[in-house]
């Protein structure tokens, strides 16, 4: 299967701290791929290296068969973990500005955004300044700014953080629709449930290292007889328990309850 993103032998250190260690990773085109692990596992650093925000110390990264460049960046929608909007700018002006820097004209942008402004209950707020919106509303605005140029690849760093359950469902519905269009989705999360329900393939990262990589089905089958099933007995082990078991077998220190939250 053709790769949308590939990393080979990628390592990144910050002083004496190794954030990502000898990472091998392939994201096939047209699939939803989850980067899973607790805070500090290396997920955000990996995404920043893919986006060419941070340079790896060693190894190679290719996106759609090329090294990252300006033209490629126009074909990617990127939602960083650290959200950033202009607080004094009206919502509609903010969205149109984000569309313009991606080469999308006003009419096209509003046509694309219209259904989502309605479904996310943002239309009544489009003439309000961003600072007047709740944190959850601001996050929805930034999400729409991420997809307004109809990207081929969508890279989301903790996209569900701070959203209420209703808006989590809305974002899940969008991601499902995006995938139906043949697009590639990569998102990081420490919430295994989201990955289990949305992802075709996952990679489990912990303390800079990749512990597991494969389809959700492959990984569950691999651990079927090694992880206790929850009562009442289910046909498959839970990803959370698989992750803990994988850490134990790796010889690394097990994650604390705080890291798994």
N, C-alpha and C positions, 0 to 999 in steps of 0.2 A: 504494500500500500504506500502511495506517495506521501512523503513527509511535508507537513506544513512548517514544522519547526524541528530542528535537530541540534542537540548539544553533544559534543564529543570531548571527554576528558577535561571538563570545565572546572576550574578551581578559582576561588576568590577568598583572599584573606584581608583582614583589616588589622594591621599590626601583628600581634601574636594570635589573634582570633581567626580561626578558619570558619567562614560563613558557608561556603560550598566546597565540597571536596571531591574531585575527580568524577564529576557528574556526567553520566551517559543517559541521554533522554531523547526519545523520538515521539513527536506528536503527529499522528496521521491526519491528513486532510479530511475535513467533513465530520470530525468526531468532537465530542465534548470530553475534555481531558482535565482531570482534577489533580492539583498539587496539594497534597494533604500533609498535615503535621502540626504540632503545637507551635506557639510563638518561639522564634529563635531557631527553627528547624532549617531555615535557608530558603524558604518559599519566596519571600519578597526580593531577596538578593538575586535569586534565579530569574525572576520576572524582570528586574531592572537590567540584568545583563542581556536578556533577550531583546529588550527595548533599546539597548545601547546607551542607557543612562549611566550604567556602571560598566567598566571594562573588566573582563576576566583577567586574572594573572596568567592563566594558561588555558589551552584548549580552544575549540572553535565552536561558533554558533552560526547557524544558517536558518534563514526564514524564507520560505518559498524558494529554496534553492540558492539563495544569495546571502551575502553578508548584509547586515542592516544598513540601509541608506535612506535618504530623504524620500525617494519615490515609494519605497516599501512602507515607510511610516504612514504615508497617506492611505495605505490599504489596510491599516490596523486600527482598531478601536481599543484604547487603553484607559482603564479606570484604575488609578493608583490607590494605594491604601490610604495615603494622606490626601483627603479631599481638598480641593481648592477652587473656590468661586469668588467672583468679585462681589463683595457684600453690598456695595452701593448701586450695583447695576440691576435693572429690572430683569426678571426671569426671561421674558421674550427676547430682550436685547442680548442677554447672555447666551441663549441658545443660538440665536442668529449669528453672533460673533464667532462662536465655536464652529458653526457650520461654515462660515466664510473662510476661516483659516484652513479648513479642509477642502476648500474649493467648491462648496455647495451654495447655489444661489438661494435667495430668500424664499421664493415660491416653492422650490423643490423641498427646502428644509421644512416649511410649514406643512406641506402635504405629507411628508414622511412622519412628522411629529404629531400631527393632528389626532390620530386614533389613540396614541399613548398619552397625550395630554389629557384626553377624556378618561381613559381607563385608570390613570394614576391620580385622577382628581386634581390635576394641576392647572386646568384652564382658568378657574376663578382667580388664580394667583399669578398669571403671566405678566400682569402689569404692576406687581408688587416688587419691591426691592428684595434681593436675596436675604438680607439680614432680618426681614420680617417673617421668613419661613422657619418652620421647625427644622431640627437637624435631619429628620427623616425626609421631609419635603426637599431640603437642599440636596440630599443624596440622590433623590429621584431626578432632580434637574441635572445633576452631573452625569447620571447614567444616560439620560437622553442625549446630552452633549457628546457622549462617547460613541453613540451609534448613529448619529444624524447623517454621517457621510456614507452609510451603508457599507461598513468594512468587510473584507473577506475573512479576517481573523479578529476575534474579540478576546482581549486579555484583561481579566478582571482580578484585582487583588482584594480579597475578602469582600466580595460585592454585597453580601447579606448583612454585614456588620451595621448595627444601628437601625435596621428596618423592623417595623412591626410585622406580625404574622401575615396580615392582609397584603402588604407590599412585598413581602418575601414571595408569596404566591404569584403576584403580578410579574416579578422579575423571573421566577421559574418559568412562567408561561411564555415570556418573551424569549428566553433562552431555548425553549423547546421549538418555538417558531423559527428562530434564527438557525437552528440546526437543520430543520426541515428544508431550508433554502440551500443546504449544502455547505454552509459556512463552518468554520472551525472555531471552537470555543475553548479557552484555557482559563480556569479560575483556581485561585488558591483559597483554602478554607481550613480551619481547624475543627469544623463541625462535620463529622463523618456522615451524618444523616443526609446532608445536602449532596455529598459526593455519591452516596449509595443510590440515591433516587435520580440523579441527573447525569452521571458520568458513564461514558462507554469504557474509558480507560482511566487508571489512576496511578500515581506514583506516591509512595509514602516516604517522606523525608523526616530525618531525625538527627539533630546535632550535626548538621552539614552533610550527612550521608544519605544516599538513597537505599532504603531497606527493601522495598518491594516495587514492582512495576508490572502492570498487565491489565487485562480487563477485570472488571469487578467479579465476574463469574470465575475467571481463572484463579484469582486470589482466594476467593471463598472456597473453591474446590481444593486448593492447595492446603488450606488450613481446616478443612472440614473435620478431620480426625484429631486435630491438635489443639482446638479451642473448644471449651465446653459450650454446649448449646443452652440458651436461656430457657427457663420454664415459662409457659408450656413449651415443650420441645419444638423448635423451628427447624426447617430443613437446611438452614444455612447459618453459620456463625456471624456475629455482628462485626462490622468493620472496626469498631472501637476495640473489641477484644482481640481481633487479628493484629491490630497495630501494637497493642501492649505485648502480645506474644512475640511479634517480630522484633521488638526492641529487646525483650528478654533474651532471645536467641542470638541477637547480634553481639551480646557482651557489653553493650553500652548501658549506662545508668537508666533505669526506668523513669518515665515522665512522672512528675508530681501531679496531684489532683488539680492544682492551679494551672499547670501547663495544658491540661486537657480541657479546660473550660473555654 
